[in-house]
Amino acid sequence: MTARGAGRGATADAGRHRSETGDDYRSASTRILILGGGFGGVAAALELDRRLAGRPGTSVLVVDRDNDLLFTPLLWTVADGRASPNAVVVPIRAFQRDRAFHVLHASVEAIDLDAREVRTSAGNRPYDHLVIALGSTTAVPDLPGLRERARPFHTPADALELRNVLIDAVESAHQTDDDAERRAWLTFVVGGGGDTGVELAATIHAYLADALLAEYPWLADAPIRVVVVGRADRVVPMSTRRTSAAVQSALEAEGVEVLTGAAIEEVTERAVRTSKGEIPARTLFWAAGITSPPPVRSLPAEHAKNGSLLVDDRLRLPGHPEVFAIGDSAWAFDAATGEPVPPTAQAAEHAGRYVGEAIAAILVGQEPPPFRFRTKGRLALLGSGRGVAEIGGLTLRGRPAWLLWHGYYLFRIPSWRNRLRLLADWLLSGATGRETGQLRLAPGSAGADTAGGGTETAPPTGADGSR
């Protein structure tokens, strides 16, 4: 925080956001604490500002370890070399202008439900109403070799590293004279057949075929192989069967192999072993599940299998009506249909707005209505000029779905500056080609000899509903 931002209640600039100290927050008569500055957390803060702005004695505080909202659906255009990482993040403080909520840049360490207090890296913060929107981490099972070699995809750093790994693999294929070894370097396995897995596989294939291999014309006839391995009997199993079939058809048209009803059992330096056979491959990306971050998993409450909190039909923690959980932090159901709320950015944003409305209603003595989630549809980017869109009873395929994907998310990112950046990046990449240079984010990051190496889990994003 700058010296001006740390001012003791002083107005920073005319017409801009007013600063708040820790003492100001603690002394407020109504303290609303939002943990996580992702889709759900920001939506809740904006809705509370709209309904409670000017209400005396009320303080709304958003706590997040990062200072930006990651617009996760657009990470694919970073991974495939068509956009800059900066174009898909929006500073949280940009939302504060002319609004009454505040932001604390800190990590959430623990939540004390009995004391109604949250421990952060910047000190403890009490609350009267709490919104848990801490997002998720990538869940990597403890299978032989998996945690050591699987690569996650959750952040802009992962998107850049994906390109680094693909370049390393192609360079290694270029250096070997052994045909079997070359095929292994040019084989890429994606664990997980959900939304993230299918888009990741299509992105890998499109980047290799449409950008990277143009730099290696002598490898033009080399066999590129991208394989999606999913445990369910169909890809994107939370969608309709018609949409699943359309997604699989689009993947196969792109050149991606789909292996459903299969489980990854072991990963070695040279192969991925599944319940349906062995795939000689040097590189594995993991997109098969999420888990809640430690502050959520450690709460003395009922949890789903992935660690998220079981909530009631008003997204509240049973026994703690002052605590709401949304996004990937919650295991929620639509109050009318009983259907599970999907772990998507769209659902997290919807839940955030609902919680803002619910808390505002409670403060005036009203009981909020049960939560209803009405999806706007599903979109999947599946390669160059390919996509699938499920809107109501209509399923679009091919270029119309591809164009709809880009138009929808360009409109949805909440910043004109980012929209202009993205549009310029996309147009420029279409005219001059995609980025094919490596960008190492840290000294000693993976080179050609470690293209299959990975990490145990991706760090918490703070961006709930990220998948």
N, C-alpha and C positions, 0 to 999 in steps of 0.2 A: 504494500500500500504506500502511496506517495505521501509526502508530508501534508499536502492538502487533503488527501483522502482520509488521513488520520486525525483531522481537525476535530476539536471537541464540540461536535454538534454544529459546526459552522457550515454555511451554505457554500459549496465549492464554486459554482458559477450561477448566475441568474438563470432560472429556467431549467437548471440541471438538478441532479439528484442530491439530496441532503444526507450528509454523513451521520453515522450513529456509532457511539462507543459501546464497549461491552457493558459499562455501567448503565448507559441509556437503555440497552436491551433488558438487562436484569430488572430495572426499576419499572418497566412497563407493566400496566395492569393486566394485559393479555399478551402472552408471548407465544407466537406461532413459529415453530422451528421446522425447517424443511431440510432434510439430509439428502443431498444429491442435486446437481445442477444439470441434469439431462432433460430429456423430453418431458417426463412426468413432473420433475421438480420445478422446472421453469414454467410449465403450464399452470401448475398450482399457484406459484407466486404471482403470475400475471392475472389469474382469475381472482385471487385474494385482493390484489391491488385494485382491480376494477370494482369489486364489491365493497371493499373496506377502506379505500383511500380517504383520508381525512377523519377516520374514526379515532377519537382521542384515546390515548393510552394503549393503542395496539401497535405491536412491532412484529413484522414478518422478517425472518432471517433465513437465508439460504446458505448452507454450508457445503462447500465442495473443495476437493483438493486441487482441482484445476480451475482455471479462470475462463474456460470456454465450454460451449455446448458443441459437442461433436455430432455433426449431421451424418450419422452412420450409413444411411442408404447410399450416399454418394461416394463412399470409400472405394467402390468398384472403379470409378473413373480416375481415382488416384492410382490404384493398383495396376490398371491397364495403360498407364502412361499418358492419360489425356488431361489430367488436372493436377494442380498443385495441392499439397496437403493444407495449405492455408485457406484454400477456397472452400473447404468443407467444415471449418470450425468458425463459430461466431462467439466473440467474447461475451461472457455472461453480463458483464457490467454495461454492455451496450443496451441491454434490456432495461437498465435502471433509469435511464434518462426520463425525467418527468414522472417517475413512478416512486412509490413509497416503500418498496421492500428493500432489504439490505443484503449484502453478500459478505460472508466470512471465508477467506481463502485458507482452508485448513483441512486436515484429514480427520475423519471420524474414527475414533479408537474404540469406544464402547458406549452402550446405551443402558442406562439404569432405569428400568420401568417403574420400580417402586419409588425411587427418589424423584422421578420425572426430571432426569438430568442426562445430558449427553457429554461424554468426555471427548474433547477434540485436541489436536496438537497445539491449538491456540488457547487452551483452557476449557473449563467446564461451562456449559450453557444449559440453564434450566428451561423448562417449557411448560405451557399449559395445554397446547395442542402440538402433536408431533406428526410429521409426514415423512415416512421412510421411503426414499426413492434412490437407493444406492446402486442400482444397476446389478451387474453380474460379472463374474470372471469365467474364462473358458475352463470347463471341467475336462481334465485328462485322466482317464482311468489308469490304475496302477497295473498295466500289462507289460510283459517283457519288452524292454526297449522303447516303449511308446513315449514316456515322458522325456527320455533323453533325445529322441529324434523327431518327434512331432512338432510341427510349427503351427502356432495359432494365428488367427486372423481376427483382430478385435479393434485395432487402433490405426491411426495414420502411420505410425512407425512400422506396424506389421505390413501395411500396404506397400511402403517403400522397400521393406526387407523382402517382400515377395518378389519384387522385380530383381533385387540383388541376387536372390537364390536362383531364379530362373536363368539369369545371365551366367552365374557361376556354373550351373549345370550344363548349359550350352557350350561354355568354354571347355569344360571337362570332356564333353562329347567330341568336341573338335580335336582335342589333344590325344585321344586314344585311337589306335588302329584296330582294336578288337570290336567286332560287330556287336557281340552280346553286351559288352561293356557300354558301347555307345547307346544301344537300345535302353539299357537300364538308366543311363543319365538322362535320356529323353522321355522317360516314363514318370508321370507325376500322379500320385494317389491322393485323393481327397476323402478323408474319413468323415462321413455324415451326409445323409441325403435330404436334409431339410433345406429351408430357404437359403441359409448361408452356404451350405455345401454345394448346392447346384450352381449358384451364382459364382462361387469361387472357382469351380471347375471350368465353367464357361469363360470366365475372365482369364484364367491361365492359358487355355487353348487359344483364345482370340489374341492375347498378347504375343504368344509364340508365333502363331501363324501369320498374323497381320502386321507385326512390327519387328520382333527380335530376329527372326530367322532371315529377314531381308538383309541383315548385316553379315550373314554367313551363307552366301549363295551355294557354297560347296556342300552345305548340309540340307539343301532344299529337298532332296529326295530321302533324307533320313526319316525314319518312322517316329512321329510324335505320338505319344500315347498319354491320354488323361483319363483316369478311371475314378468314378464316384462309387464309394462303397457305403451302403446304407443298411441298417438293421431291419427297417420296416419293409413291408412287401411292395412299397411304391415310394417314389420320391415325393417330397413336400407332402407328407401324410396328413397334415392339418388342413389341407385344401380339399376341394372336391376331387373325386376320382377323374372327372373329365379334365380338370386342370392338371392333375398329376400326369395324366397321359400326354397332355399337350406339352408339358415341361420336358418329359422324357423324350418325346419326339423331337423337340427343338435341340436338346442336348445331343442327341444322336446325329441330327443333321449338321451340327457344328463339328462333329467328330469326337465327341466325348462318349466314352463307354459308361454304361450304367449297370452296376452290380447291386441288386436289391436282395433283401433277405439274407444278408451276409454280415458277419462280424469280424472285425480286425482282432487277431489273437496275439500277434507278435510282430515286432519290427526289428530288423537287423540292418546292418550297414548296406546290404545289397538287395534286400527283399522285404516285402510286406506280406505277411502270412495271414490269410483270412480263412473263415470256416468253409469257403468254397474253393480254396486253392491258393497257391502262392503267386504273387505278382513281382517279378524282378524289377526293382525300382530303387533309386537312390534318394528319392524325396517324397516325404509325406506331409501334407497339410491337414490340420485337425479342425473340424467344424461340427463335432457330433454332440455338443451339449454345453450347458452352462451350469454354474453353481453360484449361490449367493456369497457375497464377501463375508469375512469373519465377523464383523459387528452384527450382522443379521443372523448368521448361523448360530452364534453364541447366545442369542436371546432365549430366556426361559419361556418358550411358547411352542405351539404345535407347528411343525415344519413339514413341507412336502419333501419328497425324496431328494430333490435338488437343493434343499436348504432354504427355499423361499418360504415366506410366512403364510400360513393358512388364515384367510380373512373371512369376515362375514359378508352378507349381501350389501353392506354399505362400506366395504373395504376397510373395516376396522379390525383391530386385533381383539379377539374374544377376551373379555375380562378387562380390557383397557379401551374404553370407548373414546378416549382422547388421542389414541394412536391409530394412524392410518398407514397402510402400506400399498404401494402402487408399482407398476412396471415389473421388472424382473425380480424385485424384492417380494412380490406378492403372488400367491397362488389363488386366483380369483375366478369366480363364475358369474356369468350373466344371470341376474336375478329372475328373469322371466323364462329363459330357455334352459337354464342349467348347464349351458355349454361353457367350457373353460375359455377364459380370456387369453388370446394368444400373446406370446412374449414379443410383441412388435413395437416399433416406435409409435405407430398410429394408436395402438391400444394404450400405451403409457401416457401419451398426450391427452387422450380422451379421459383416462382415469385422473390425471392431474387436474383437468378442468372440473371434473365432478367433485373432487376433494375440496377444491377451492370453494365451490358452491356449497358443499356440505358444511364446512367449517363456518362460513358466513351465516348459514341458516341456524346452526347451533348457537352462535353468539347472540341471536335475537330470539332464542327460545323455541325454535322450530326443529322438528325431526326431519332430516333429509330423506328423500325417497331412495329406494333401493337402486343400486348401480345397474345400468343397462349399457351394453356395448353394441353399437351398430357399426359394423365394418364398412368402410368405403370401398373395399375391394383389396385385391392383392396384385402386386406387380413384381415381375422377375426379369432381370436383364440377363440374357443368355447368349451373349456373343455379339459379333459385329452384325448389326441390322436384325438381330433376333431377340425376341422377348415373348413373354406370355402375360396377359392381363386378365384378371378375373374381376368383373364388375357386375354385381347383381347376378343375373342369370346368364350374362354374356361373357364369352371367353374370346379374347383377341389374341392373334398369334403373329409372329413375324415382324416386319417393319412397322406396321401400325402400333403394335404393342411396344416396340423399341422407342418409337417417337413419343408415345404416351408416357413411358417411364421417364424419359428425359424432361419432357414438359412439366409433368406433375412435380417431380422433385426440384426442378429449377424454381418453380413457383412456390413450393413449400418451404425452402430454406429461408429463414426469417431475417434476411438482410439483402438490401438492394446491392450493396457493395459486393457481396459474395455471388449474387446472381450474375452481375456483370463480369466478375472474374471467371466464373465457371463458363459462361457463354463464350467469352473470349478464348479461354483455354480449349474448349471443345472445337470451336471453329478453326483455331490455329493448328490443333493437332490433325484435324481433317485435311487442312491445306498443306502442311509441312511434315506430317508424320508424328508418331508418338515418341515420348522420351524413351531412349534405350541406354542411357548412361547410368552407371551405378552411383548411388549416394550412400556412403557409409555413415551411420548415425553415431558410431562410437568406435574408438580405437580397438582393433582386434576383433571386429565383427566378422561373421562367417566369410571365408574365402572358398575357393574351389574345392579344397580338401574337406570342407565341413558343410557342404550344401544340404546334407540331410539332417544336421543337428538342430535341436530345438530347445524349448524351455518347458517347464512343468505346466505352468499356467500363464495366461495373460493377466496383467494387473487389472484391478477394478477400474472400470471406465468412469463411473459416476454418471454415465449416460444411460439411464434405465430404458428398457425396451430396445436394445441395440441391434437386435438381430434383424 
